[in-house]
């Protein structure tokens, strides 16, 4: 079992440093209507009339390249309007010669096509491009290419040892510099450097929305760029609107989208298709949705587009409490996002919001008192509020924050709108907010974001390594409650020199052969295993071989028991 945990950690580490690809795919000649299930799942619009204007929304795909000749992509591929093809001159002076249809930032050339000899490995970007084209065509029909374009930014060298996107941030730089409106990053890593953060901040300053997949680990772990503030992180759900097994989850996620059985363009031929799973496809669907929202509302900022997507999300019923408030605002609803009632309706006098992330928007409608009750489904610590924007004169408007709903509210804080703190935290699972103003400015408008702060169950009752040097009771920490899913806790017990340690169990209830209690001879998991206990029933007494033992309790995410408790005594051998 230790070898299994070690191997799993090594696999996670190797995957974390590179692209989070889909799983093994299946290929076919043409997609059928039943393979477009995700269009209905996200309420994809059809026969849309775009807002007036000639601007084409450009979605950059920073990935392993795109087969730009695929039949689904004809007319969608971005063309640099200031570059003359084939003259070997940097006509637009951007530092890239003949970047007519994008750029390969890894091999420093203008070809964005995957290498012919490695198409089975370099399939990712083409699949993502096909998803975006499919949703755009569903919305605008044959005119879709007049409104949405795809900018391929190849960020993986043809000679790369492994298909991990190593030059993704260089690709983001190119996309921003070349005028992309939305950048899709269906890859990630577990850390981010200061220079990479600057690249993301530069994109934000230029009004570019970055949509990123959150990763394909069944873990609560951050991935960047998805976890960076201002980036729209997307998790994957299935047809049942439940998190798919392989998708990441966590507080850093903003939205969820379909990520299983997604059929799209295949890199193998100009007419081929294949099925893929994972958070990458979910991110591509959200990127397409963002493009539609921006085309319907050309004046909207990246922050407003994000607000439209999140505020219109459908609720996700979370049966497993460990996912509470960890799948973003909810499930993508493209048609609702395109309408964006958040900014296109008068502020109701009384509103109830039940998604774990969302927005309070006030636009003067003549009401002197407006109120919102926020009561998301699930279990979490509290709800945090942050003012994002304020227009007009706040006057003497007062914002009040309460715990509980309006019928049983308890005042926690009250501030003038003009002097709201950076954020306000309301503990508990229900919060209420009121805004009261006597003589409102007709131009007064403000937007406040809220999010439920989730519980990290893996560290709810225990975390890290606890050092024990006295006799007494050792237990999992959950008391009368079941221990937490994904528990991973250690206790280093040290007796006086010359003594051994004796364990007598008084309680024991764990999932058999899955949730395990290890005893190591020494201070680390590299030492010899003395015993492994699991399952219901009191284990036999245990005496260590020396004066030190490391106790490690590790559990999976399912079927938690009541836990365990043992008396420890120091004895002479």
C-alpha positions as CSV (number, residue, x, y, z in Angstrom):
1,X,0.0,0.0,0.0
2,X,2.8,2.4,0.7
3,X,4.2,1.8,-2.7
4,X,0.8,2.5,-4.1
5,X,0.6,5.9,-2.4
6,X,4.1,6.7,-3.4
7,X,3.4,5.8,-7.0
8,X,0.3,7.9,-7.0
9,X,2.2,10.9,-5.7
10,X,4.9,10.5,-8.4
11,X,2.2,10.3,-11.1
12,X,0.5,13.5,-9.8
13,X,3.8,15.3,-9.7
14,X,4.7,14.4,-13.3
15,X,1.3,15.4,-14.5
16,X,1.3,18.7,-12.6
17,X,4.3,20.1,-14.4
18,X,2.7,19.9,-17.8
19,X,-0.5,19.9,-19.9
20,X,-3.6,18.4,-18.4
21,X,-4.7,16.4,-21.5
22,X,-7.8,14.4,-22.1
23,X,-7.9,10.7,-21.7
24,X,-7.6,8.1,-24.4
25,X,-10.0,9.0,-27.3
26,X,-12.1,7.2,-29.8
27,X,-12.2,8.3,-33.5
28,X,-14.9,8.2,-36.1
29,X,-15.8,9.7,-39.5
30,X,-18.5,12.2,-38.5
31,X,-20.2,13.4,-35.3
32,X,-23.8,12.4,-34.9
33,X,-26.5,14.4,-33.1
34,X,-26.5,12.3,-30.0
35,X,-22.8,13.2,-29.6
36,X,-23.8,16.8,-29.2
37,X,-25.4,16.2,-25.9
38,X,-23.3,18.9,-24.3
39,X,-25.0,21.6,-26.4
40,X,-28.3,20.9,-24.7
41,X,-26.6,20.5,-21.3
42,X,-25.2,24.1,-21.5
43,X,-28.4,25.5,-23.1
44,X,-26.4,26.5,-26.2
45,X,-28.3,29.2,-28.1
46,X,-29.2,29.0,-31.8
47,X,-30.4,31.5,-34.4
48,X,-28.9,34.3,-32.4
49,X,-28.8,37.9,-33.7
50,X,-25.5,39.5,-32.7
51,X,-25.2,43.0,-31.5
52,X,-24.5,45.6,-34.1
53,X,-20.9,46.1,-35.0
54,X,-18.3,44.4,-37.2
55,X,-15.9,43.3,-34.5
56,X,-14.9,39.7,-34.6
57,X,-14.2,38.1,-31.2
58,X,-10.9,36.4,-31.3
59,X,-10.3,33.3,-29.1
60,X,-6.7,32.3,-28.8
61,X,-5.9,28.6,-28.2
62,X,-2.6,28.3,-26.5
63,X,-1.8,24.7,-26.9
64,X,0.0,22.0,-29.0
65,X,-1.1,23.4,-32.4
66,X,-4.2,23.2,-34.6
67,X,-5.0,21.4,-37.8
68,X,-6.2,24.6,-39.5
69,X,-7.4,22.7,-42.6
70,X,-10.0,20.6,-40.7
71,X,-13.4,21.0,-42.3
72,X,-15.0,22.2,-39.1
73,X,-12.5,25.0,-38.8
74,X,-12.8,26.5,-42.3
75,X,-13.4,30.3,-42.0
76,X,-12.8,30.3,-38.2
77,X,-9.0,30.5,-38.3
78,X,-7.8,34.0,-37.4
79,X,-5.9,36.0,-40.1
80,X,-3.6,38.7,-39.1
81,X,-5.0,41.7,-41.0
82,X,-1.7,43.6,-40.9
83,X,0.6,40.9,-42.2
84,X,1.2,40.1,-45.9
85,X,1.6,36.3,-46.4
86,X,4.8,34.9,-47.6
87,X,6.9,38.0,-48.0
88,X,9.3,37.1,-45.2
89,X,8.8,40.6,-43.7
90,X,7.4,41.6,-40.3
91,X,4.8,43.9,-41.8
92,X,3.0,44.8,-38.6
93,X,6.3,45.2,-36.6
94,X,5.2,42.9,-33.8
95,X,8.5,40.9,-33.8
96,X,7.0,37.9,-35.7
97,X,7.6,37.4,-39.4
98,X,4.6,36.2,-41.5
99,X,2.5,35.3,-38.4
100,X,-0.6,35.2,-40.7
101,X,-2.5,32.5,-38.8
102,X,-0.9,32.6,-35.4
103,X,2.6,31.6,-34.2
104,X,4.6,28.8,-32.9
105,X,6.3,30.3,-29.8
106,X,8.2,27.1,-29.1
107,X,9.9,26.7,-32.4
108,X,9.8,30.4,-33.3
109,X,8.1,30.0,-36.7
110,X,4.7,30.8,-38.3
111,X,3.5,27.3,-38.7
112,X,0.9,26.3,-36.1
113,X,0.2,22.8,-37.5
114,X,1.2,19.8,-35.3
115,X,4.1,17.7,-36.5
116,X,3.0,15.1,-39.0
117,X,4.9,12.3,-37.4
118,X,3.4,12.9,-33.9
119,X,-0.3,13.5,-34.5
120,X,-1.4,11.0,-31.9
121,X,0.4,13.1,-29.3
122,X,-0.4,16.6,-30.6
123,X,-4.2,16.2,-30.8
124,X,-5.3,18.5,-28.1
125,X,-5.5,22.0,-29.7
126,X,-7.4,20.7,-32.7
127,X,-10.0,19.1,-30.5
128,X,-10.4,22.3,-28.5
129,X,-10.8,24.4,-31.7
130,X,-13.5,22.1,-33.0
131,X,-15.5,22.5,-29.8
132,X,-15.4,26.3,-30.1
133,X,-16.3,26.2,-33.7
134,X,-19.2,23.8,-33.0
135,X,-20.8,26.1,-30.4
136,X,-20.3,29.2,-32.5
137,X,-21.9,27.6,-35.5
138,X,-24.8,26.4,-33.4
139,X,-25.3,30.0,-32.2
140,X,-24.9,31.9,-35.4
141,X,-25.3,29.4,-38.2
142,X,-23.3,29.8,-41.4
143,X,-22.5,33.4,-40.3
144,X,-20.6,32.3,-37.3
145,X,-17.2,32.9,-38.9
146,X,-18.2,36.6,-39.3
147,X,-18.4,36.9,-35.5
148,X,-15.9,34.5,-33.9
149,X,-12.4,33.6,-34.9
150,X,-9.8,31.2,-33.5
151,X,-6.1,32.2,-33.1
152,X,-3.8,29.2,-32.9
153,X,-0.8,29.7,-30.7
154,X,1.4,26.6,-30.8
155,X,3.3,26.4,-27.5
156,X,4.9,23.0,-27.7
157,X,8.0,22.2,-29.7
158,X,7.8,19.6,-32.4
159,X,10.8,17.9,-30.8
160,X,9.4,18.0,-27.2
161,X,10.2,14.8,-25.2
162,X,6.7,14.7,-23.8
163,X,3.5,16.5,-24.8
164,X,3.5,18.9,-21.9
165,X,2.8,22.6,-22.7
166,X,6.1,24.1,-21.5
167,X,5.8,27.5,-23.3
168,X,2.2,28.3,-22.3
169,X,2.9,31.7,-20.8
170,X,5.0,32.7,-23.8
171,X,1.9,31.8,-25.8
172,X,-0.3,34.0,-23.6
173,X,2.1,36.9,-24.3
174,X,1.8,36.4,-28.0
175,X,-2.0,36.2,-27.9
176,X,-2.4,39.3,-25.8
177,X,0.1,41.2,-28.0
178,X,-1.8,40.1,-31.2
179,X,-5.2,41.3,-30.1
180,X,-6.9,38.2,-28.7
181,X,-10.1,38.9,-26.7
182,X,-10.2,35.5,-24.9
183,X,-7.3,33.1,-24.3
184,X,-7.9,29.4,-23.7
185,X,-5.3,27.6,-21.6
186,X,-6.3,24.0,-21.3
187,X,-3.2,23.1,-19.3
188,X,-1.7,23.9,-16.0
189,X,0.9,23.3,-13.3
190,X,0.9,23.3,-9.5
191,X,3.0,26.5,-9.2
192,X,3.5,29.9,-10.8
193,X,6.6,32.1,-11.0
194,X,6.6,35.9,-10.5
195,X,7.3,36.4,-14.2
196,X,4.3,34.2,-15.1
197,X,2.1,36.2,-12.8
198,X,3.2,39.4,-14.5
199,X,2.1,37.9,-17.8
200,X,-1.4,37.1,-16.4
201,X,-1.6,40.6,-14.9
202,X,-0.7,42.2,-18.2
203,X,-3.5,40.2,-19.9
204,X,-5.9,41.5,-17.3
205,X,-4.8,45.1,-17.8
206,X,-5.4,44.8,-21.5
207,X,-8.9,43.5,-20.9
208,X,-8.2,39.9,-22.1
209,X,-10.2,37.2,-20.4
210,X,-8.2,34.0,-19.7
211,X,-10.2,30.7,-19.4
212,X,-8.2,27.8,-18.0
213,X,-8.9,24.2,-17.2
214,X,-8.5,23.3,-13.5
215,X,-6.8,19.9,-14.0
216,X,-7.5,16.2,-14.3
217,X,-6.6,15.0,-10.8
218,X,-9.2,13.6,-8.5
219,X,-7.8,16.0,-5.9
220,X,-8.4,19.3,-4.2
221,X,-5.3,21.0,-5.5
222,X,-4.7,24.3,-7.2
223,X,-3.5,24.5,-10.8
224,X,-2.1,27.6,-12.5
225,X,-3.1,29.6,-14.4
226,X,-6.6,28.6,-13.4
227,X,-6.0,29.4,-9.7
228,X,-4.7,32.9,-10.4
229,X,-7.0,35.7,-9.5
230,X,-8.8,37.1,-12.6
231,X,-8.5,33.8,-14.5
232,X,-11.7,31.9,-15.1
233,X,-11.0,28.3,-13.8
234,X,-13.3,25.6,-15.2
235,X,-14.0,22.1,-13.7
236,X,-15.6,19.2,-15.5
237,X,-19.0,17.7,-14.9
238,X,-20.9,14.9,-16.6
239,X,-24.3,14.5,-18.1
240,X,-25.7,14.1,-14.5
241,X,-24.2,17.5,-13.6
242,X,-21.9,15.8,-11.1
243,X,-18.1,16.2,-11.0
244,X,-16.4,13.7,-13.2
245,X,-14.0,11.5,-11.3
246,X,-10.9,12.9,-12.9
247,X,-11.6,16.6,-12.5
248,X,-10.0,18.7,-9.8
249,X,-12.1,20.6,-7.3
250,X,-11.5,23.4,-4.9
251,X,-12.1,26.9,-3.8
252,X,-10.2,28.3,-6.8
253,X,-12.7,27.1,-9.3
254,X,-15.2,29.5,-10.9
255,X,-17.5,27.5,-13.1
256,X,-18.2,23.9,-14.3
257,X,-18.9,22.6,-17.8
258,X,-19.4,19.3,-19.6
259,X,-16.2,17.3,-19.7
260,X,-17.1,13.7,-20.7
261,X,-17.9,12.1,-24.1
262,X,-17.1,15.3,-26.0
263,X,-16.9,14.7,-29.7
264,X,-14.9,17.2,-31.8
265,X,-12.4,17.6,-34.6
266,X,-9.6,15.0,-34.9
267,X,-6.1,16.0,-35.8
268,X,-5.7,12.8,-37.8
269,X,-7.5,14.1,-40.9
270,X,-9.5,17.0,-42.3
271,X,-12.8,15.1,-41.8
272,X,-12.1,13.0,-38.7
273,X,-13.6,13.2,-35.3
274,X,-12.9,11.8,-31.9
275,X,-14.2,11.7,-28.3
276,X,-12.3,13.1,-25.3
277,X,-12.9,13.6,-21.6
278,X,-11.5,16.0,-19.1
279,X,-11.5,19.6,-17.8
280,X,-9.9,20.8,-21.1
281,X,-13.1,20.2,-23.0
282,X,-15.1,22.0,-20.3
283,X,-12.8,25.0,-20.5
284,X,-13.1,25.1,-24.3
285,X,-16.9,25.1,-24.0
286,X,-16.7,28.0,-21.5
287,X,-14.3,29.9,-23.7
288,X,-16.9,29.6,-26.6
289,X,-19.6,30.8,-24.2
290,X,-17.4,33.8,-23.2
291,X,-17.0,34.7,-26.9
292,X,-20.7,34.6,-27.5
293,X,-21.4,36.8,-24.4
294,X,-18.8,39.3,-25.6
295,X,-20.2,39.3,-29.2
296,X,-23.7,40.0,-27.8
297,X,-22.3,42.8,-25.5
298,X,-19.2,44.3,-27.2
299,X,-18.7,46.9,-24.6
300,X,-18.4,44.5,-21.7
301,X,-15.1,44.1,-19.9
302,X,-13.6,40.8,-19.0
303,X,-14.9,41.2,-15.5
304,X,-18.4,41.8,-16.8
305,X,-18.3,38.7,-19.1
306,X,-17.1,36.6,-16.1
307,X,-20.0,38.0,-14.0
308,X,-22.5,37.1,-16.8
309,X,-21.2,33.5,-17.0
310,X,-21.2,32.9,-13.2
311,X,-24.4,34.8,-12.3
312,X,-26.4,32.8,-14.8
313,X,-25.0,29.3,-13.9
314,X,-27.4,26.5,-13.1
315,X,-27.2,25.0,-9.6
316,X,-25.2,21.8,-9.1
317,X,-26.7,19.4,-6.6
318,X,-23.7,18.2,-4.5
319,X,-24.3,14.9,-2.9
320,X,-20.8,14.5,-1.5
321,X,-20.1,17.2,1.1
322,X,-16.4,17.3,0.2
323,X,-17.3,19.1,-3.0
324,X,-19.4,21.8,-1.3
325,X,-18.5,25.2,-2.8
326,X,-15.7,23.6,-4.7
327,X,-17.2,23.5,-8.2
328,X,-17.5,27.2,-8.8
329,X,-20.7,29.1,-9.3
330,X,-22.5,26.2,-10.9
331,X,-23.0,24.6,-14.3
332,X,-22.6,26.7,-17.5
333,X,-25.8,28.1,-19.1
334,X,-24.8,29.8,-22.3
335,X,-28.2,31.2,-23.3
336,X,-28.8,32.8,-19.9
337,X,-25.2,34.2,-19.9
338,X,-25.8,35.8,-23.3
339,X,-28.9,37.5,-22.0
340,X,-27.1,38.4,-18.7
341,X,-30.1,39.5,-16.6
342,X,-27.6,40.6,-13.9
343,X,-27.0,43.8,-15.9
344,X,-30.2,43.9,-17.9
345,X,-32.9,44.1,-15.3
346,X,-33.9,46.5,-12.6
347,X,-32.6,45.6,-9.1
348,X,-35.4,43.6,-7.4
349,X,-36.5,44.8,-4.0
350,X,-35.9,41.3,-2.6
351,X,-33.5,38.7,-4.1
352,X,-32.6,35.1,-3.1
353,X,-29.3,33.6,-4.4
354,X,-28.6,30.0,-3.9
355,X,-25.3,29.3,-5.8
356,X,-22.1,29.2,-3.9
357,X,-20.6,32.1,-6.0
358,X,-22.5,35.0,-7.5
359,X,-23.1,38.7,-7.5
360,X,-25.2,41.5,-5.9
361,X,-25.8,44.2,-8.5
362,X,-27.5,47.5,-7.7
363,X,-28.7,49.8,-10.4
364,X,-31.0,52.6,-9.2
365,X,-34.6,51.6,-9.8
366,X,-36.2,54.0,-7.4
367,X,-36.2,51.6,-4.4
368,X,-34.8,53.0,-1.2
369,X,-34.2,49.6,0.3
370,X,-32.9,46.5,-1.5
371,X,-32.1,43.2,0.1
372,X,-30.4,39.9,-0.9
373,X,-30.4,36.6,0.9
374,X,-27.6,34.2,0.0
375,X,-28.1,30.6,1.1
376,X,-26.0,28.2,-1.1
377,X,-26.5,24.4,-0.9
378,X,-23.9,22.4,1.0
379,X,-21.6,22.7,4.0
380,X,-19.1,25.5,4.2
381,X,-17.5,28.0,6.7
382,X,-19.1,31.2,5.7
383,X,-19.6,33.7,2.9
384,X,-17.3,36.5,1.8
385,X,-18.3,39.6,0.0
386,X,-16.1,42.0,-2.1
387,X,-17.1,45.2,-3.9
388,X,-15.9,45.0,-7.5
389,X,-17.1,48.3,-9.0
390,X,-18.9,51.5,-8.0
391,X,-20.3,54.2,-10.4
392,X,-22.1,57.3,-9.5
393,X,-22.4,59.1,-6.2
394,X,-22.8,56.7,-3.2
395,X,-24.2,59.6,-1.0
396,X,-25.3,58.3,2.4
397,X,-26.1,54.8,1.2
398,X,-25.6,52.2,3.9
399,X,-24.7,48.5,3.3
400,X,-25.6,46.1,6.2
401,X,-24.4,42.5,6.5
402,X,-26.4,39.9,8.5
403,X,-26.0,36.3,9.4
404,X,-29.2,34.3,8.7
405,X,-32.0,35.1,6.4
406,X,-34.1,38.3,6.6
407,X,-36.7,36.8,8.9
408,X,-34.1,35.8,11.6
409,X,-31.2,38.0,10.7
410,X,-28.5,39.1,13.1
411,X,-26.6,42.3,12.3
412,X,-22.8,41.7,11.9
413,X,-21.6,44.9,10.3
414,X,-22.9,48.1,8.7
415,X,-20.8,50.4,6.5
416,X,-21.4,53.5,4.3
417,X,-21.2,52.4,0.7
418,X,-18.4,54.9,0.1
419,X,-16.2,53.3,2.8
420,X,-16.8,49.5,2.4
421,X,-13.7,47.5,3.5
422,X,-11.9,45.3,1.0
423,X,-14.0,42.4,1.9
424,X,-16.6,41.4,4.5
425,X,-16.9,37.9,6.0
426,X,-20.2,36.5,7.3
427,X,-19.8,33.1,9.2
428,X,-22.4,30.4,8.7
429,X,-24.3,29.0,5.7
430,X,-26.9,31.9,5.2
431,X,-26.1,35.6,4.9
432,X,-28.2,38.6,4.1
433,X,-27.3,42.0,2.7
434,X,-29.3,45.2,2.6
435,X,-28.7,48.5,0.9
436,X,-30.5,51.5,2.0
437,X,-30.4,55.0,0.6
438,X,-32.6,58.1,1.1
439,X,-31.9,60.2,-2.0
440,X,-30.3,57.8,-4.5
441,X,-28.3,59.1,-7.4
442,X,-30.0,57.9,-10.6
443,X,-26.6,57.0,-12.0
444,X,-25.6,55.0,-9.0
445,X,-24.6,51.4,-9.8
446,X,-22.4,48.9,-7.9
447,X,-21.4,45.3,-8.3
448,X,-20.4,43.1,-5.4
449,X,-19.1,39.5,-5.6
450,X,-19.7,36.8,-3.0
451,X,-18.4,33.3,-2.6
452,X,-18.9,30.6,0.0
453,X,-15.7,29.7,1.7
454,X,-15.4,25.9,1.6
455,X,-14.2,23.5,4.3
456,X,-11.0,21.6,3.5
457,X,-12.1,18.3,4.8
458,X,-8.7,16.6,4.5
459,X,-7.5,18.9,7.3
460,X,-10.7,19.4,9.2
461,X,-9.8,17.3,12.3
462,X,-6.1,16.8,11.8
463,X,-3.2,18.0,9.6
464,X,0.5,17.8,9.2
465,X,2.6,15.9,11.8
466,X,1.7,16.2,15.5
467,X,4.6,15.5,17.9
468,X,3.6,13.5,21.0
469,X,6.0,13.0,24.0
470,X,3.6,12.1,26.8
471,X,1.4,9.2,27.7
472,X,-2.4,9.6,27.1
473,X,-5.0,9.2,24.4
474,X,-4.2,9.2,20.7
475,X,-7.2,9.6,18.3
476,X,-8.1,10.6,14.8
477,X,-9.6,13.9,16.1
478,X,-13.1,13.7,14.8
479,X,-14.7,13.0,18.1
480,X,-18.3,11.7,17.8
481,X,-18.4,12.6,14.1
482,X,-17.1,10.5,11.2
483,X,-13.5,11.3,10.2
484,X,-13.1,13.4,7.1
485,X,-12.7,12.2,3.6
486,X,-9.2,12.4,2.2
487,X,-7.7,12.4,5.7
488,X,-3.9,12.4,5.7
489,X,-2.5,12.9,9.2
490,X,0.6,11.8,11.1
491,X,1.6,11.6,14.8
492,X,5.3,11.1,15.8
493,X,5.3,9.5,19.2
494,X,8.5,9.6,21.1
495,X,9.1,8.0,24.5
496,X,12.1,8.5,26.8
497,X,15.3,6.7,25.8
498,X,15.2,3.1,26.7
499,X,11.4,2.8,26.7
500,X,9.0,1.3,24.1
501,X,5.5,2.5,23.3
502,X,2.4,0.4,24.0
503,X,-0.9,1.0,22.2
504,X,-4.3,-0.3,23.5
505,X,-7.2,0.5,21.2
506,X,-10.6,1.4,22.7
507,X,-12.4,2.4,19.5
508,X,-11.8,1.5,15.9
509,X,-14.1,1.9,12.8
510,X,-12.5,2.6,9.4
511,X,-13.4,1.5,5.8
512,X,-11.8,-2.0,5.5
513,X,-8.7,-2.3,3.4
514,X,-9.0,1.3,2.2
515,X,-8.8,3.7,5.1
516,X,-5.6,2.6,6.9
517,X,-3.6,3.3,10.1
518,X,0.1,2.6,9.6
519,X,2.8,2.2,12.3
520,X,6.4,2.9,11.2
521,X,9.5,1.9,13.1
522,X,11.1,5.4,13.4
523,X,10.3,8.9,12.3
524,X,9.4,8.5,8.6
525,X,7.4,6.6,6.1
526,X,10.6,5.2,4.7
527,X,11.1,3.1,7.8
528,X,9.9,-0.5,8.2
529,X,6.2,-1.0,8.8
530,X,5.3,-2.5,12.1
531,X,1.6,-2.9,11.6
532,X,-1.4,-1.8,9.4
533,X,-4.8,-1.7,10.9
534,X,-8.1,-1.3,9.0
535,X,-11.8,-2.1,9.2
536,X,-14.3,-2.4,12.0
537,X,-13.4,-4.1,15.2
538,X,-10.8,-3.4,17.9
539,X,-7.2,-4.3,16.7
540,X,-4.8,-6.2,18.9
541,X,-2.5,-4.4,21.2
542,X,0.8,-3.2,19.8
543,X,4.2,-2.6,21.3
544,X,6.8,-0.8,19.3
545,X,10.4,-2.0,18.8
546,X,12.0,1.2,20.1
547,X,11.1,4.5,21.7
548,X,9.8,6.2,18.5
549,X,7.0,5.4,16.1
550,X,5.3,7.3,13.3
551,X,1.5,6.8,13.1
552,X,0.0,7.7,9.8
553,X,-3.8,7.7,9.1
554,X,-4.8,8.0,5.4
555,X,-8.3,7.7,4.0
556,X,-9.9,8.0,0.6
557,X,-13.0,10.2,-0.3
558,X,-15.7,7.6,0.3
559,X,-17.3,5.7,3.2
560,X,-15.9,7.3,6.3
561,X,-16.2,5.6,9.7
562,X,-16.3,6.8,13.2
563,X,-12.5,6.7,13.5
564,X,-10.2,5.3,16.2
565,X,-8.9,5.9,19.6
566,X,-6.0,4.3,21.5
567,X,-4.3,4.6,24.9
568,X,-0.5,5.0,24.7
569,X,1.8,4.0,27.5
570,X,5.6,4.2,27.8
571,X,7.1,1.0,29.2
572,X,10.5,-0.6,29.8
573,X,11.1,-3.4,27.2
